[in-house]
Each structure stands twice: as C-alpha cells, then as structure tokens.
Amino acid sequence: MHRMLRRRRNSDDGPSPDLHRVGGELIDDEAMMANRISRLPKEILGTIVSLLSTKDAACTQAISHHWRPIWGSAPLNLDMNALSVNERKRINIAGSILAAHKGPVQNLVLVSNYLERCNTTFGNWLNNLPVLNNLSHLDFQFGTSSTTTIYQENSMTYSLVLVALRFSQTLQLVSLSNCCFHDDMMSRPLYFPKLRKLRLHSITASSDVLSAVISACPALESLMFNYTKGMRHLHVRSASLRSISIGTTNGLKKEVGFQEIDMEDAPLLERVIPTVLDDGPAIIRVISAPRLKVLGILPNSISIIEIGTAVIHEMPSASMAMLVPTVRILVLQSDGPNLAAVVNLLKCFPFLEKMYIKQSLNTTVKNDLRNCVPGPVQCLEHHLKSIVLQRYQAKTHVVNFANFFILNAKVLEVMKFGVQNTTRDNEKWMNDQHRRLQINNKACQDARFEFDSQYWCGYLDSSRIDDFSVSDPFDL
C-alpha cells in the first residue's frame, strides 16, 4: 500500500500541476490516489486487506484514520512465519491477534519447531475460537525437540488433525507437515465438500486412511505428497483430480518404502509429477486419464509406468506396448544423459511438444544409437518445439546428446542450455559451443539456441505444480 505524502504550500510558490488541494493541504498524485482508495466502502477496503500478508495488512492501520478499524474486522490471513523468529514471542503475538480480531479468519498457518510446548495452545485455538468457524485455508508446519519420541510426536499431531476436522465443511486448501493420520480416523465422518488442494509433507499414514481421506474430497483438484511414512501402495480414485505430485521416502530408509501408486478413473487428470529423483515409487499406473498432458519428472528409479494401455518398462530404457498421444510436456531424469534411452522413450509420445532433460552426468555413456529401437520418432518430425537441457556441461557425450536433437528436431523453435553465469559470459566458450553443437546445420532454420543460468540448477517450484493458470509448471 502506497504511503500517503503531503506537501505544504509555501507562501510564494504557485500550485504545481501535479498537486491537489484536499482539506487545506496540497498532496501529490500518489497521495491523491491513496486518499480516493480510503474513501471506498468499508466492505471493499476489507477485501483489499484480506488479500495482503499478515504484516502488510497490519500496516494499513497507519495509512489514515479510515483504515484503522478495517484490519480488525476484515477477513484475516494469519501466517505465524511472518510474526517473529522467536517461538514464544510468535505464539504470544498470534494469540493476541486471534483474541482481538472481530472478523473471520480465512487463512491460518500454525508453525512450531517445539510442538510439545504449544500443542495444548494450538488445540484450544482450533477448538474454541469462533473467528475460525469459516476457515478456508489451513497449514500445519510442525517439528519437535530431539527428546520427543515418535509416539509422542504422532499423538500430538494426530490430536490437532482431529480437532481440525471441525472445519471440514469450509476448508478449500489443507497443507500438513510432520503430521500423523491414525487408522481410527476412518471410523470418523470424513467429508470435505470444498477441499480443492491437499498438500502432505512427511506424513505418517497407512494406504487405507489416506485413500479414505482422498475419497472424502469430491472437489479435490490437486494432491501433493512427499516423504510419506508407513505407506507402500496408494490407490487413488477421483473424478475431480487434475494434478498429482508424487514424492518418496527418501532419507527414511528404515520406514516402509513407497513402492506403487494406482490412479483409477481420473477423467480430468492433466498432470502426473514425481518430484524426487532418487527413490521410488517404482511403479506408477494411470488406468484412465484421457486428458493427461504433463508427465515428469521421470526418475531412473521408476521401473514401470502404465498409462491406459501403454506400458513403459525399466526407465530410462523404454519399451512401448502402445502410444500415449495426449502427453505434451515431458520431464526426464537421464543418467548420462543417455541418448538411446531418451529416443526410445520419445517414440511413446508422438505428439510431444516440450521436453526437459535433468541430467545426471555419467561419462561412461557414449551416446550412440546402436541400442535404439528402429523406427521413426514422430514428435521429432512434427511436434517437438522446445527442449531444455539442464546443467549443460561441454563433455563430448553431452554435446553428442544435444547435437542429435539440433540435427533432427525439424520443427524446433527453441533449445535452452542451463549453464553457469561465468560460462555464459565467456564469449570464446560460447563460440566454441556453437561450433561443436553444429548449430549452423540445425534441422529447423528458425530454431533459437539460448544459454541460460536459471536452468543450471533451477528446480520445479512446488507452488506451480497445481497452478492451473499456467500450462507448463516447469517453465521458469
């Protein structure tokens, strides 16, 4: 919100053309606009405040006397991350805000690194404060001290999850970190009619209880989960789901490993995105997804991907049973990168338009096509327009990999190479790459080639996975 500026008129100064007289004072255009906004109806001002962060919303009280009562009655977005780095102080501030606020709370982010100290306080807020009755967004970000046992941690977080069920009729987004779902949760009435986005990180839950939660969300559009514990197999059936982001048990080797996910009857599913590259699930099945457009990141650890009647075995060396004509965007993790494996895989996606390669450097890969299955690669002939090669290094086998697409992608519009800043600014190095990559011999004369540092170590922003306003969640 712009700060209101006032300029007093000097006795021998004429009025400046960009100044306006308001109540005996001259104010500039910026202050004039702020003054006009302040005169809007309180309902509109309340809507404006509700769109701001906790800190910015509180600061609106300093704009003018018109704004002072607005924040206390407007829909509140309370994010404890914005209050203080000191946990005790953060909890006290949040408690004071919730106690004094007269309007509804629409977004609530509860944060604690020592949940054993404030579990009861959080439970009282969630259970007793009427300002939370119409809560739409709920985010738990929890941790505990090293002296707290796993049993104690699971018991505390599960108690808060149960209390949060009282908001089931109004919640639209739920994000939970380091929480537990016990199996007895399935005996409770579970129904979330408005829940559109569910994000789970480091959740302890069985396959049965998580499937029950998903089934209780008839409007669910986006499901994200990473580092799940206690779940080997998950069955998802959803007529509304548009995006699923699948994490792993990486770093939790003592826990039951997440091995397989089945997605059945997903008529609106557009995005299937495994997000962690080095550990399961080994099998991904999408029984029916006629709108699937975005697939990836496909890591080396995946052994089977089934999409409808298409079966792709042993990534990244793919053998295809049928084609997957709907996929337009593909993201691969390739060890090498391995040209023959990638070319074999591309034959499964004849209408592919964009491809991202996240390479793991392996100098033993020679990148010849002797292991490639014979036959045309339809997407190279007619559809593949954009290629991004992340972490490009000018090793011979990497150059050979890139060179294949430069010489064979006949409708290519742009190929981007992720490089370090120091490399990009080296003119001699750049000229040498143009020569080695044979850019003058490119298959498509209109193709552009860009060396961009943002693709050197750029990774998918999780906030974009379920942002359906963008067609490509990987595009930086």
Secondary structure, DSSP 8 states (H G I E B T S, - for coil): -----EE---TT----TTEEEETTEEEEHHHHHHHHHHTS-HHHHHHHHHTS-HHHHHHGGGT-TTTTTHHHHS-EEEEGGGT-SSHHHHHHHHHHHHHH--S-EEEEEEEES-HHHHHHHHHHHHHH-GGGTT--EEEEEE---TTS-HHHHHHHHHHHHHHHGGGTTT-SEEEEES-B--GGGGGS----TT--EEEEES-B--HHHHHHHHHT-TT--EEEEES-BS-SEEEEE-SS--EEEE---TT-TTS----EEEEES-TT--EEEE--SSS---EEEES--TT--EEEEE-TT--EEEETTEEEESTTS--BSS--TT--EEEEEEEE--HHHHHHHHTT-TT--EEEEEEEE-TT----STTS-SS--HHHHHT--EEEEET----HHHHHHHHHHHHH-TT--EEEEE--HHHHT-HHHHHHHHHHTTGGG-SSTT-EEEEEGGGTS----HHHHT-TTSS-TT--
